[in-house]
């Protein structure tokens, strides 16, 4: 006899109601006891405020959750709080509107509840800063979170800056790397200036972690995130408010400090295109790879290019 699990799937969205509605219906078919909270940024497209299915809640968080912004993390935490308040869940799963179920979810939920940790990915970021004309050693994504970042008023215009100015700007940042940095979030809000924090916010005992924002947490992990680690006024929340692309670190750092992720596959099977710095859109030709991953979802799907794949996945789930 299976374990009774109350699962809530939080779906971060900003557009394409038809596809989000199809995704929500697929989740509920695959997990008859599940609920869906659609956490929607309505600036681009308005969604119905009430879905036809009472197991689906549309939550307009009212935040400008641009890619790579703190507001994206804040919207996630607000949606998690909504899920807890409305449904008292055993398990909360975070996916995007571009995800789709890749295996029967009810069976996966049982595995997730019984796992020896939260479900996701977390790798420690380590980087040795260096003065001069050579970059430091390690993964320089560390400075996204170890520095305090500010977005100047001309941040968006900086994307079109003359090449000479961009080279001068980057050369200055290189020579001053231990104390000053520059990052351009091309898919987000443009130019950011960063300054080293003192003392350093991370240590060998409590390193900065990097991982996928798409994850699943059990109730005790959800409570820790909302009531302690990233609660209003917490040290981590204040730290990550002034970081770049915090969604790839804030939640996973808080979770990893309490315990390693489980050995289960990631929540969403993704193939990254380095050239475009974006996930590859899956098609029917990728079905075997998606199934073999063992992940409960795949990302990214498109309602037109992935139509045959979505139909095949519907049959599986």
BAMI-572378 format. One record per residue: x, z, y of N, C-alpha, C in turn; residue in one letter. Coordinates in nm, 2 decimals, m for minus. Example, Ala and Ser with C-alpha at 12.3 -4.5 7.8 and 13.67 -1.06 7.14 Angstrom:
<pts>
n_c1/n_c3/n_c2/ca_c1/ca_c3/ca_c2/c_c1/c_c3/c_c2/res
1.32/0.78/m0.57/1.23/0.78/m0.45/1.32/0.78/m0.33/a;
1.28/0.71/m0.22/1.37/0.71/m0.11/1.29/0.79/0.00/s;
</pts>
This chain:
<pts>
n_c1/n_c3/n_c2/ca_c1/ca_c3/ca_c2/c_c1/c_c3/c_c2/res
0.09/0.00/m0.12/0.00/0.00/0.00/0.09/0.00/0.12/x;
0.06/m0.09/0.22/0.14/m0.10/0.34/0.13/0.01/0.44/x;
0.22/0.02/0.53/0.22/0.12/0.63/0.13/0.08/0.75/x;
0.04/0.16/0.80/m0.05/0.12/0.91/0.03/0.13/1.04/x;
0.04/0.02/1.11/0.13/0.01/1.23/0.04/m0.03/1.34/x;
0.05/0.04/1.45/m0.02/m0.01/1.58/0.09/m0.07/1.66/x;
0.09/m0.21/1.67/0.20/m0.28/1.74/0.14/m0.34/1.86/x;
0.21/m0.34/1.97/0.17/m0.41/2.09/0.28/m0.51/2.13/x;
0.24/m0.63/2.15/0.34/m0.74/2.19/0.32/m0.76/2.34/x;
0.43/m0.73/2.41/0.43/m0.75/2.55/0.49/m0.89/2.58/x;
0.42/m0.98/2.65/0.46/m1.11/2.67/0.49/m1.13/2.82/x;
0.61/m1.16/2.86/0.65/m1.19/3.00/0.61/m1.33/3.03/x;
0.53/m1.36/3.13/0.49/m1.49/3.17/0.50/m1.52/3.32/x;
0.50/m1.65/3.35/0.49/m1.69/3.49/0.41/m1.82/3.50/x;
0.37/m1.88/3.39/0.30/m2.01/3.40/0.25/m2.05/3.26/x;
0.17/m2.16/3.25/0.12/m2.22/3.13/0.03/m2.13/3.05/x;
m0.09/m2.11/3.11/m0.19/m2.02/3.04/m0.23/m2.08/2.91/x;
m0.24/m2.21/2.89/m0.29/m2.26/2.76/m0.19/m2.23/2.65/x;
m0.06/m2.24/2.68/0.04/m2.20/2.58/0.05/m2.05/2.55/x;
0.03/m1.97/2.66/0.03/m1.83/2.64/m0.09/m1.78/2.56/x;
m0.20/m1.85/2.58/m0.32/m1.82/2.51/m0.30/m1.85/2.36/x;
m0.24/m1.97/2.33/m0.21/m2.01/2.20/m0.12/m1.91/2.13/x;
m0.01/m1.87/2.20/0.08/m1.77/2.15/0.01/m1.64/2.12/x;
m0.07/m1.59/2.21/m0.14/m1.46/2.19/m0.23/m1.47/2.06/x;
m0.30/m1.58/2.05/m0.39/m1.60/1.94/m0.31/m1.60/1.81/x;
m0.20/m1.66/1.81/m0.11/m1.67/1.69/m0.06/m1.53/1.65/x;
m0.03/m1.45/1.75/0.02/m1.31/1.72/m0.09/m1.23/1.65/x;
m0.21/m1.24/1.71/m0.32/m1.16/1.66/m0.37/m1.21/1.52/x;
m0.36/m1.34/1.49/m0.39/m1.39/1.36/m0.29/m1.34/1.26/x;
m0.17/m1.33/1.30/m0.06/m1.29/1.21/m0.05/m1.14/1.19/x;
m0.11/m1.06/1.28/m0.11/m0.92/1.28/m0.25/m0.87/1.32/x;
m0.34/m0.86/1.23/m0.48/m0.83/1.26/m0.50/m0.70/1.34/x;
m0.40/m0.60/1.33/m0.42/m0.47/1.40/m0.34/m0.47/1.54/x;
m0.28/m0.58/1.57/m0.19/m0.58/1.69/m0.27/m0.60/1.82/x;
m0.21/m0.57/1.93/m0.26/m0.59/2.06/m0.16/m0.67/2.14/x;
m0.20/m0.74/2.24/m0.11/m0.82/2.33/m0.13/m0.78/2.47/x;
m0.02/m0.75/2.54/m0.02/m0.73/2.69/0.05/m0.84/2.75/x;
m0.01/m0.92/2.83/0.05/m1.03/2.90/0.09/m0.98/3.04/x;
0.22/m0.97/3.06/0.27/m0.92/3.19/0.31/m1.04/3.27/x;
0.22/m1.07/3.37/0.22/m1.20/3.44/0.27/m1.19/3.58/x;
0.36/m1.28/3.62/0.40/m1.30/3.76/0.31/m1.42/3.81/x;
0.22/m1.39/3.89/0.11/m1.48/3.93/0.15/m1.57/4.05/x;
0.27/m1.57/4.09/0.31/m1.65/4.21/0.29/m1.80/4.19/x;
0.32/m1.85/4.07/0.32/m1.99/4.04/0.18/m2.03/3.99/x;
0.12/m1.95/3.90/m0.01/m1.99/3.84/m0.09/m1.86/3.82/x;
m0.21/m1.87/3.86/m0.30/m1.75/3.83/m0.36/m1.76/3.69/x;
m0.36/m1.65/3.62/m0.42/m1.64/3.49/m0.55/m1.57/3.50/x;
m0.64/m1.60/3.40/m0.77/m1.52/3.40/m0.74/m1.37/3.39/x;
m0.81/m1.29/3.47/m0.78/m1.15/3.48/m0.83/m1.08/3.35/x;
m0.92/m1.15/3.28/m0.97/m1.09/3.15/m0.97/m1.20/3.05/x;
m0.90/m1.18/2.94/m0.90/m1.27/2.83/m1.03/m1.26/2.75/x;
m1.07/m1.36/2.68/m1.19/m1.36/2.60/m1.18/m1.26/2.48/x;
m1.06/m1.25/2.43/m1.04/m1.16/2.32/m1.01/m1.02/2.37/x;
m1.08/m0.92/2.34/m1.06/m0.78/2.39/m0.93/m0.72/2.35/x;
m0.86/m0.78/2.25/m0.73/m0.73/2.21/m0.62/m0.78/2.29/x;
m0.65/m0.86/2.39/m0.55/m0.92/2.48/m0.58/m0.86/2.62/x;
m0.48/m0.81/2.69/m0.49/m0.75/2.82/m0.40/m0.84/2.91/x;
m0.45/m0.88/3.02/m0.37/m0.96/3.12/m0.33/m0.86/3.23/x;
m0.20/m0.83/3.25/m0.15/m0.73/3.34/m0.07/m0.81/3.45/x;
m0.13/m0.82/3.57/m0.05/m0.88/3.68/0.03/m0.76/3.75/x;
0.16/m0.77/3.73/0.24/m0.66/3.78/0.27/m0.67/3.93/x;
0.25/m0.79/3.99/0.27/m0.80/4.14/0.42/m0.80/4.18/x;
0.51/m0.82/4.09/0.65/m0.83/4.12/0.70/m0.97/4.12/x;
0.80/m1.00/4.21/0.86/m1.13/4.21/0.98/m1.13/4.11/x;
0.94/m1.15/3.98/1.03/m1.14/3.87/1.11/m1.26/3.85/x;
1.19/m1.30/3.95/1.28/m1.42/3.93/1.38/m1.40/3.82/x;
1.43/m1.51/3.77/1.53/m1.49/3.67/1.65/m1.42/3.72/x;
1.70/m1.32/3.64/1.82/m1.25/3.68/1.80/m1.14/3.78/x;
1.67/m1.11/3.81/1.65/m1.01/3.92/1.61/m0.87/3.85/x;
1.63/m0.76/3.93/1.59/m0.63/3.89/1.44/m0.63/3.86/x;
1.36/m0.70/3.94/1.22/m0.70/3.93/1.17/m0.74/3.79/x;
1.25/m0.82/3.72/1.22/m0.86/3.58/1.23/m0.74/3.49/x;
1.33/m0.65/3.51/1.33/m0.53/3.43/1.22/m0.44/3.47/x;
1.19/m0.43/3.60/1.09/m0.34/3.65/0.95/m0.38/3.59/x;
0.93/m0.51/3.59/0.80/m0.56/3.53/0.79/m0.53/3.38/x;
0.91/m0.54/3.31/0.91/m0.50/3.17/0.87/m0.36/3.15/x;
0.93/m0.27/3.23/0.90/m0.13/3.21/0.76/m0.09/3.25/x;
0.71/m0.16/3.35/0.57/m0.14/3.39/0.47/m0.19/3.28/x;
0.51/m0.30/3.21/0.42/m0.35/3.10/0.43/m0.25/2.98/x;
0.55/m0.20/2.96/0.57/m0.10/2.85/0.48/0.02/2.87/x;
0.48/0.06/3.00/0.40/0.18/3.03/0.25/0.15/3.01/x;
0.21/0.03/3.05/0.07/m0.01/3.03/0.04/m0.01/2.88/x;
0.13/m0.07/2.80/0.11/m0.07/2.65/0.09/0.07/2.60/x;
0.17/0.16/2.64/0.16/0.30/2.59/0.03/0.36/2.63/x;
0.00/0.35/2.76/m0.12/0.41/2.81/m0.25/0.36/2.74/x;
m0.26/0.23/2.72/m0.38/0.16/2.67/m0.39/0.18/2.52/x;
m0.28/0.17/2.45/m0.29/0.15/2.30/m0.22/0.25/2.22/x;
m0.14/0.34/2.28/m0.07/0.45/2.20/0.00/0.39/2.08/x;
0.10/0.29/2.11/0.15/0.21/2.00/0.26/0.29/1.92/x;
0.28/0.24/1.79/0.39/0.28/1.71/0.51/0.19/1.74/x;
0.48/0.07/1.78/0.59/m0.03/1.80/0.55/m0.12/1.92/x;
0.65/m0.14/2.00/0.63/m0.24/2.12/0.74/m0.35/2.11/x;
0.69/m0.47/2.12/0.78/m0.59/2.10/0.77/m0.67/2.23/x;
0.89/m0.70/2.28/0.90/m0.78/2.40/0.94/m0.93/2.37/x;
0.85/m1.02/2.41/0.88/m1.16/2.40/0.85/m1.23/2.53/x;
0.88/m1.36/2.53/0.84/m1.44/2.65/0.73/m1.54/2.62/x;
0.67/m1.60/2.72/0.57/m1.70/2.70/0.62/m1.82/2.63/x;
0.75/m1.84/2.62/0.81/m1.95/2.55/0.85/m1.92/2.41/x;
0.80/m1.81/2.36/0.83/m1.77/2.22/0.71/m1.81/2.13/x;
0.73/m1.80/2.00/0.62/m1.83/1.90/0.65/m1.76/1.77/x;
0.55/m1.70/1.71/0.58/m1.64/1.58/0.63/m1.73/1.47/x;
0.73/m1.68/1.40/0.80/m1.77/1.30/0.79/m1.71/1.16/x;
0.72/m1.59/1.14/0.70/m1.54/1.01/0.58/m1.44/1.02/x;
0.52/m1.41/0.91/0.40/m1.32/0.92/0.44/m1.18/0.98/x;
0.37/m1.15/1.09/0.41/m1.04/1.17/0.37/m0.90/1.11/x;
0.26/m0.89/1.04/0.22/m0.76/0.99/0.33/m0.71/0.89/x;
0.38/m0.79/0.81/0.49/m0.75/0.72/0.61/m0.71/0.79/x;
0.65/m0.79/0.89/0.77/m0.76/0.97/0.75/m0.63/1.05/x;
0.63/m0.60/1.09/0.61/m0.47/1.16/0.64/m0.35/1.07/x;
0.61/m0.36/0.95/0.64/m0.25/0.85/0.79/m0.23/0.84/x;
0.86/m0.35/0.83/1.01/m0.34/0.83/1.07/m0.28/0.95/x;
1.01/m0.32/1.07/1.06/m0.27/1.20/1.04/m0.12/1.21/x;
0.93/m0.07/1.17/0.90/0.08/1.17/1.00/0.15/1.08/x;
1.03/0.10/0.97/1.11/0.16/0.87/1.26/0.14/0.89/x;
1.30/0.06/0.99/1.44/0.03/1.02/1.51/0.15/1.07/x;
1.65/0.15/1.06/1.73/0.26/1.10/1.77/0.26/1.25/x;
1.70/0.17/1.32/1.73/0.16/1.47/1.64/0.07/1.53/x;
1.65/0.06/1.66/1.56/m0.04/1.73/1.61/m0.18/1.70/x;
1.52/m0.28/1.73/1.55/m0.42/1.69/1.60/m0.50/1.81/x;
1.72/m0.55/1.80/1.78/m0.62/1.91/1.92/m0.64/1.89/x;
1.99/m0.68/2.00/2.14/m0.70/1.99/2.20/m0.62/2.10/x;
2.32/m0.57/2.07/2.40/m0.49/2.18/2.55/m0.50/2.14/x;
2.62/m0.56/2.23/2.77/m0.56/2.22/2.83/m0.50/2.34/x;
2.93/m0.41/2.32/3.00/m0.35/2.44/3.07/m0.45/2.52/x;
3.06/m0.44/2.65/3.14/m0.53/2.74/3.26/m0.45/2.79/x;
3.37/m0.51/2.77/3.50/m0.45/2.82/3.58/m0.56/2.89/x;
3.64/m0.51/3.00/3.71/m0.60/3.09/3.81/m0.53/3.17/x;
3.94/m0.58/3.18/4.04/m0.52/3.26/4.06/m0.60/3.38/x;
4.03/m0.54/3.49/4.04/m0.61/3.62/4.19/m0.63/3.66/x;
4.21/m0.73/3.74/4.35/m0.76/3.77/4.36/m0.82/3.92/x;
4.46/m0.77/3.99/4.49/m0.83/4.12/4.56/m0.96/4.11/x;
4.55/m1.05/4.21/4.63/m1.17/4.21/4.55/m1.29/4.18/x;
4.63/m1.39/4.13/4.57/m1.52/4.10/4.52/m1.54/3.96/x;
4.53/m1.44/3.88/4.49/m1.46/3.74/4.38/m1.36/3.71/x;
4.28/m1.41/3.64/4.17/m1.32/3.60/4.21/m1.21/3.51/x;
4.13/m1.11/3.50/4.15/m1.00/3.41/4.13/m1.04/3.27/x;
4.14/m0.95/3.18/4.13/m0.97/3.03/4.00/m0.91/2.98/x;
3.93/m0.99/2.89/3.81/m0.94/2.84/3.69/m1.03/2.88/x;
3.57/m0.97/2.88/3.45/m1.03/2.92/3.41/m1.00/3.06/x;
3.42/m1.09/3.15/3.40/m1.06/3.29/3.25/m1.04/3.33/x;
3.16/m1.05/3.23/3.02/m1.02/3.26/3.01/m0.87/3.29/x;
3.12/m0.79/3.25/3.12/m0.65/3.28/3.10/m0.62/3.43/x;
3.15/m0.70/3.52/3.14/m0.68/3.66/3.00/m0.70/3.71/x;
2.91/m0.77/3.63/2.77/m0.78/3.67/2.71/m0.64/3.69/x;
2.76/m0.55/3.61/2.70/m0.42/3.60/2.79/m0.30/3.65/x;
2.92/m0.32/3.65/3.01/m0.22/3.70/3.02/m0.22/3.85/x;
2.99/m0.34/3.91/2.99/m0.35/4.06/2.85/m0.33/4.12/x;
2.85/m0.30/4.25/2.72/m0.29/4.32/2.71/m0.42/4.39/x;
2.59/m0.49/4.37/2.58/m0.63/4.42/2.47/m0.63/4.53/x;
2.50/m0.72/4.63/2.41/m0.74/4.74/2.38/m0.89/4.76/x;
2.26/m0.92/4.80/2.23/m1.06/4.82/2.21/m1.09/4.97/x;
2.30/m1.17/5.03/2.30/m1.19/5.18/2.18/m1.28/5.21/x;
2.14/m1.28/5.34/2.02/m1.36/5.38/2.04/m1.51/5.35/x;
2.16/m1.56/5.35/2.18/m1.70/5.32/2.21/m1.73/5.18/x;
2.17/m1.65/5.09/2.21/m1.66/4.94/2.16/m1.79/4.89/x;
2.04/m1.83/4.91/1.99/m1.96/4.85/2.06/m2.08/4.91/x;
2.09/m2.08/5.04/2.17/m2.19/5.10/2.31/m2.20/5.04/x;
2.36/m2.09/4.99/2.50/m2.10/4.94/2.51/m2.19/4.82/x;
2.40/m2.22/4.75/2.41/m2.31/4.64/2.45/m2.45/4.69/x;
2.42/m2.48/4.81/2.46/m2.61/4.87/2.58/m2.61/4.96/x;
2.66/m2.50/4.95/2.78/m2.49/5.03/2.88/m2.60/5.01/x;
2.95/m2.64/5.11/3.06/m2.74/5.09/3.16/m2.70/4.99/x;
3.21/m2.79/4.91/3.31/m2.75/4.80/3.43/m2.68/4.85/x;
3.48/m2.71/4.97/3.59/m2.64/5.03/3.56/m2.49/5.05/x;
3.45/m2.47/5.11/3.41/m2.33/5.14/3.39/m2.25/5.01/x;
3.33/m2.32/4.91/3.31/m2.25/4.78/3.45/m2.21/4.71/x;
3.55/m2.30/4.73/3.68/m2.28/4.67/3.75/m2.16/4.74/x;
3.74/m2.16/4.88/3.80/m2.05/4.95/3.73/m1.92/4.92/x;
3.60/m1.92/4.91/3.53/m1.80/4.87/3.57/m1.75/4.74/x;
3.58/m1.83/4.64/3.61/m1.79/4.51/3.76/m1.75/4.50/x;
3.85/m1.81/4.58/3.99/m1.77/4.57/4.00/m1.63/4.63/x;
3.93/m1.60/4.73/3.94/m1.46/4.79/3.89/m1.36/4.69/x;
3.78/m1.39/4.62/3.72/m1.30/4.52/3.82/m1.28/4.40/x;
3.89/m1.39/4.36/3.99/m1.38/4.25/4.10/m1.28/4.29/x;
4.16/m1.29/4.41/4.27/m1.21/4.45/4.23/m1.06/4.47/x;
4.10/m1.04/4.50/4.05/m0.90/4.52/3.97/m0.86/4.40/x;
3.99/m0.91/4.29/3.89/m0.89/4.17/3.87/m0.74/4.15/x;
3.96/m0.65/4.15/3.93/m0.51/4.12/3.83/m0.44/4.22/x;
3.81/m0.50/4.34/3.73/m0.43/4.43/3.62/m0.52/4.49/x;
3.63/m0.65/4.47/3.53/m0.74/4.53/3.50/m0.86/4.44/x;
3.37/m0.90/4.43/3.34/m1.01/4.35/3.23/m1.10/4.41/x;
3.22/m1.22/4.36/3.12/m1.31/4.40/3.05/m1.37/4.28/x;
2.92/m1.38/4.28/2.85/m1.44/4.17/2.73/m1.52/4.23/x;
2.71/m1.64/4.17/2.60/m1.73/4.21/2.51/m1.74/4.10/x;
2.39/m1.69/4.11/2.29/m1.69/4.01/2.21/m1.82/4.03/x;
2.25/m1.93/3.96/2.20/m2.06/3.99/2.05/m2.07/3.96/x;
2.01/m2.01/3.85/1.86/m2.02/3.82/1.78/m1.91/3.88/x;
1.85/m1.83/3.96/1.78/m1.71/4.03/1.79/m1.72/4.18/x;
1.85/m1.61/4.23/1.84/m1.60/4.38/1.97/m1.63/4.45/x;
2.05/m1.71/4.39/2.17/m1.76/4.46/2.29/m1.67/4.47/x;
2.35/m1.67/4.58/2.48/m1.60/4.60/2.46/m1.44/4.61/x;
2.55/m1.37/4.54/2.56/m1.23/4.55/2.70/m1.18/4.58/x;
2.72/m1.08/4.66/2.85/m1.02/4.68/2.85/m0.88/4.61/x;
2.96/m0.86/4.54/2.97/m0.73/4.47/3.09/m0.65/4.51/x;
3.08/m0.52/4.50/3.18/m0.42/4.54/3.20/m0.32/4.43/x;
3.32/m0.29/4.39/3.34/m0.20/4.28/3.28/m0.06/4.31/x;
3.23/0.00/4.21/3.17/0.13/4.22/3.29/0.23/4.19/x;
3.28/0.34/4.26/3.38/0.45/4.23/3.31/0.58/4.23/x;
3.32/0.66/4.12/3.39/0.62/4.00/3.32/0.52/3.92/x;
3.39/0.46/3.82/3.33/0.36/3.74/3.21/0.41/3.66/x;
3.10/0.34/3.65/2.98/0.39/3.59/2.98/0.39/3.44/x;
3.08/0.33/3.38/3.08/0.32/3.23/3.22/0.38/3.18/x;
3.22/0.42/3.06/3.34/0.48/3.00/3.36/0.43/2.86/x;
3.46/0.48/2.79/3.48/0.45/2.65/3.37/0.51/2.57/x;
3.33/0.63/2.60/3.22/0.70/2.53/3.09/0.64/2.56/x;
3.07/0.59/2.68/2.94/0.53/2.72/2.97/0.40/2.78/x;
2.99/0.30/2.70/3.03/0.16/2.76/2.90/0.09/2.81/x;
2.92/m0.01/2.88/2.82/m0.11/2.92/2.79/m0.20/2.80/x;
2.66/m0.22/2.77/2.63/m0.31/2.66/2.56/m0.43/2.71/x;
2.58/m0.54/2.64/2.52/m0.67/2.67/2.44/m0.72/2.55/x;
2.32/m0.77/2.57/2.24/m0.82/2.46/2.11/m0.89/2.50/x;
2.04/m0.94/2.41/1.92/m1.01/2.44/1.81/m0.92/2.50/x;
1.74/m0.96/2.60/1.63/m0.88/2.65/1.51/m0.88/2.56/x;
1.50/m0.97/2.46/1.39/m0.97/2.37/1.42/m0.87/2.26/x;
1.34/m0.77/2.25/1.37/m0.66/2.16/1.24/m0.59/2.11/x;
1.26/m0.49/2.02/1.14/m0.41/1.97/1.19/m0.27/1.96/x;
1.10/m0.18/2.00/1.13/m0.04/2.00/1.01/0.04/1.94/x;
1.05/0.15/1.86/0.95/0.24/1.81/0.91/0.34/1.92/x;
0.81/0.42/1.88/0.75/0.51/1.99/0.85/0.60/2.05/x;
0.94/0.66/1.97/1.03/0.76/2.03/1.13/0.69/2.12/x;
1.17/0.57/2.09/1.26/0.49/2.17/1.19/0.45/2.30/x;
1.06/0.41/2.29/0.98/0.37/2.41/0.97/0.49/2.50/x;
0.94/0.61/2.45/0.93/0.73/2.53/1.06/0.76/2.60/x;
1.17/0.74/2.53/1.30/0.77/2.59/1.33/0.68/2.71/x;
1.30/0.55/2.69/1.32/0.45/2.80/1.24/0.49/2.92/x;
1.11/0.51/2.90/1.01/0.53/3.01/1.02/0.67/3.08/x;
1.05/0.77/3.00/1.04/0.91/3.05/1.18/0.97/3.09/x;
1.29/0.91/3.04/1.42/0.96/3.06/1.52/0.86/3.11/x;
1.56/0.77/3.02/1.67/0.68/3.05/1.65/0.59/3.18/x;
1.53/0.53/3.19/1.51/0.44/3.30/1.38/0.48/3.38/x;
1.36/0.61/3.37/1.25/0.67/3.45/1.28/0.66/3.60/x;
1.18/0.67/3.68/1.20/0.67/3.83/1.29/0.79/3.86/x;
1.40/0.75/3.94/1.49/0.86/3.98/1.61/0.88/3.89/x;
1.61/0.81/3.77/1.72/0.82/3.68/1.85/0.75/3.73/x;
1.96/0.80/3.67/2.09/0.74/3.72/2.10/0.60/3.67/x;
2.06/0.57/3.55/2.07/0.43/3.50/1.98/0.33/3.58/x;
1.86/0.38/3.62/1.77/0.30/3.69/1.83/0.26/3.83/x;
1.89/0.36/3.90/1.95/0.34/4.03/2.07/0.25/4.01/x;
2.15/0.26/3.91/2.26/0.18/3.88/2.22/0.03/3.87/x;
2.12/0.01/3.78/2.09/m0.13/3.75/2.01/m0.20/3.86/x;
1.95/m0.13/3.95/1.88/m0.19/4.06/1.98/m0.28/4.14/x;
2.11/m0.24/4.15/2.21/m0.32/4.22/2.30/m0.40/4.13/x;
2.25/m0.46/4.03/2.33/m0.54/3.94/2.28/m0.68/3.93/x;
2.36/m0.77/3.87/2.32/m0.91/3.86/2.28/m0.93/3.71/x;
2.16/m0.99/3.69/2.10/m1.03/3.56/2.09/m0.90/3.48/x;
2.02/m0.79/3.53/2.02/m0.67/3.46/1.93/m0.67/3.33/x;
1.85/m0.77/3.32/1.76/m0.77/3.20/1.85/m0.79/3.07/x;
1.97/m0.84/3.08/2.06/m0.86/2.97/2.14/m0.73/2.94/x;
2.12/m0.63/3.01/2.20/m0.51/2.99/2.12/m0.37/3.00/x;
2.03/m0.36/3.09/1.97/m0.23/3.13/1.91/m0.17/3.01/x;
1.81/m0.23/2.94/1.74/m0.17/2.83/1.83/m0.15/2.71/x;
1.92/m0.25/2.68/2.00/m0.24/2.56/2.11/m0.13/2.58/x;
2.16/m0.11/2.70/2.26/m0.01/2.73/2.19/0.13/2.70/x;
2.07/0.15/2.76/2.00/0.28/2.74/1.97/0.30/2.59/x;
1.93/0.20/2.52/1.90/0.22/2.38/2.02/0.24/2.30/x;
2.13/0.16/2.32/2.25/0.17/2.25/2.32/0.31/2.27/x;
2.31/0.37/2.38/2.36/0.50/2.41/2.30/0.60/2.31/x;
2.18/0.58/2.27/2.11/0.67/2.18/2.13/0.64/2.04/x;
2.15/0.51/2.01/2.17/0.47/1.87/2.19/0.32/1.86/x;
2.26/0.28/1.76/2.29/0.14/1.74/2.16/0.06/1.70/x;
2.15/m0.07/1.73/2.04/m0.14/1.68/2.04/m0.15/1.53/x;
1.92/m0.18/1.47/1.91/m0.19/1.33/1.98/m0.32/1.28/x;
1.99/m0.33/1.15/2.05/m0.45/1.09/1.95/m0.57/1.07/x;
1.83/m0.55/1.12/1.73/m0.66/1.11/1.77/m0.77/1.20/x;
1.72/m0.90/1.17/1.75/m1.01/1.26/1.69/m0.99/1.40/x;
1.75/m1.05/1.50/1.70/m1.04/1.64/1.55/m1.07/1.64/x;
1.48/m1.02/1.75/1.34/m1.05/1.76/1.31/m1.20/1.78/x;
1.39/m1.27/1.85/1.37/m1.41/1.87/1.49/m1.49/1.83/x;
1.47/m1.59/1.75/1.57/m1.69/1.71/1.60/m1.79/1.82/x;
1.72/m1.79/1.87/1.75/m1.87/1.99/1.88/m1.95/1.97/x;
1.88/m2.08/2.01/2.00/m2.15/2.01/2.03/m2.18/2.16/x;
2.16/m2.14/2.20/2.19/m2.16/2.34/2.27/m2.28/2.37/x;
2.23/m2.35/2.48/2.30/m2.47/2.52/2.39/m2.43/2.63/x;
2.52/m2.43/2.60/2.62/m2.38/2.70/2.62/m2.47/2.82/x;
2.61/m2.60/2.80/2.62/m2.70/2.91/2.51/m2.67/3.02/x;
2.39/m2.65/2.98/2.28/m2.62/3.07/2.25/m2.48/3.10/x;
2.32/m2.39/3.02/2.30/m2.24/3.04/2.16/m2.21/3.02/x;
2.10/m2.26/2.91/1.96/m2.23/2.88/1.93/m2.25/2.73/x;
1.83/m2.19/2.68/1.80/m2.21/2.54/1.75/m2.35/2.51/x;
1.79/m2.39/2.39/1.75/m2.53/2.34/1.60/m2.52/2.30/x;
1.53/m2.62/2.33/1.39/m2.63/2.29/1.38/m2.67/2.14/x;
1.32/m2.58/2.06/1.30/m2.61/1.92/1.20/m2.72/1.89/x;
1.22/m2.80/1.79/1.13/m2.90/1.75/1.10/m2.89/1.60/x;
1.02/m2.97/1.54/0.99/m2.96/1.40/1.11/m2.98/1.31/x;
1.21/m3.05/1.36/1.33/m3.07/1.28/1.41/m2.94/1.26/x;
1.38/m2.84/1.34/1.45/m2.71/1.33/1.38/m2.61/1.25/x;
1.27/m2.65/1.18/1.19/m2.55/1.11/1.27/m2.47/1.01/x;
1.35/m2.54/0.93/1.42/m2.47/0.82/1.52/m2.37/0.88/x;
1.59/m2.40/0.99/1.68/m2.31/1.06/1.61/m2.19/1.11/x;
1.49/m2.21/1.17/1.41/m2.10/1.23/1.37/m2.00/1.12/x;
1.32/m2.06/1.01/1.27/m1.98/0.90/1.39/m1.90/0.84/x;
1.50/m1.97/0.82/1.62/m1.90/0.76/1.67/m1.79/0.84/x;
1.65/m1.79/0.97/1.70/m1.68/1.06/1.64/m1.55/1.03/x;
1.52/m1.54/0.98/1.45/m1.42/0.95/1.39/m1.35/1.07/x;
1.41/m1.41/1.19/1.35/m1.35/1.31/1.20/m1.37/1.31/x;
1.13/m1.27/1.37/0.98/m1.28/1.37/0.93/m1.39/1.47/x;
1.02/m1.43/1.57/0.98/m1.52/1.67/1.09/m1.63/1.69/x;
1.06/m1.74/1.75/1.16/m1.84/1.79/1.14/m1.87/1.93/x;
1.25/m1.90/2.00/1.25/m1.93/2.14/1.36/m2.03/2.17/x;
1.33/m2.14/2.23/1.22/m2.17/2.32/1.13/m2.28/2.26/x;
1.00/m2.27/2.29/0.91/m2.38/2.24/0.84/m2.44/2.37/x;
0.81/m2.57/2.35/0.74/m2.64/2.46/0.61/m2.69/2.40/x;
0.49/m2.68/2.47/0.37/m2.72/2.41/0.36/m2.87/2.37/x;
0.44/m2.95/2.43/0.44/m3.10/2.40/0.55/m3.13/2.30/x;
0.68/m3.10/2.34/0.79/m3.14/2.25/0.79/m3.06/2.12/x;
0.73/m2.94/2.12/0.73/m2.86/2.00/0.60/m2.86/1.93/x;
0.51/m2.95/1.96/0.38/m2.94/1.91/0.37/m2.94/1.75/x;
0.45/m3.03/1.69/0.45/m3.04/1.55/0.51/m2.91/1.49/x;
0.61/m2.85/1.55/0.67/m2.73/1.51/0.56/m2.62/1.52/x;
0.49/m2.61/1.63/0.39/m2.50/1.64/0.28/m2.51/1.53/x;
0.24/m2.64/1.50/0.14/m2.65/1.40/0.20/m2.61/1.26/x;
0.32/m2.64/1.24/0.39/m2.60/1.11/0.40/m2.44/1.10/x;
0.43/m2.38/1.22/0.45/m2.24/1.22/0.31/m2.17/1.20/x;
0.21/m2.23/1.26/0.07/m2.17/1.24/0.04/m2.17/1.09/x;
0.07/m2.27/1.02/0.05/m2.27/0.87/0.12/m2.16/0.80/x;
0.25/m2.13/0.85/0.33/m2.02/0.78/0.28/m1.88/0.81/x;
0.23/m1.86/0.93/0.19/m1.72/0.97/0.05/m1.69/0.94/x;
</pts>
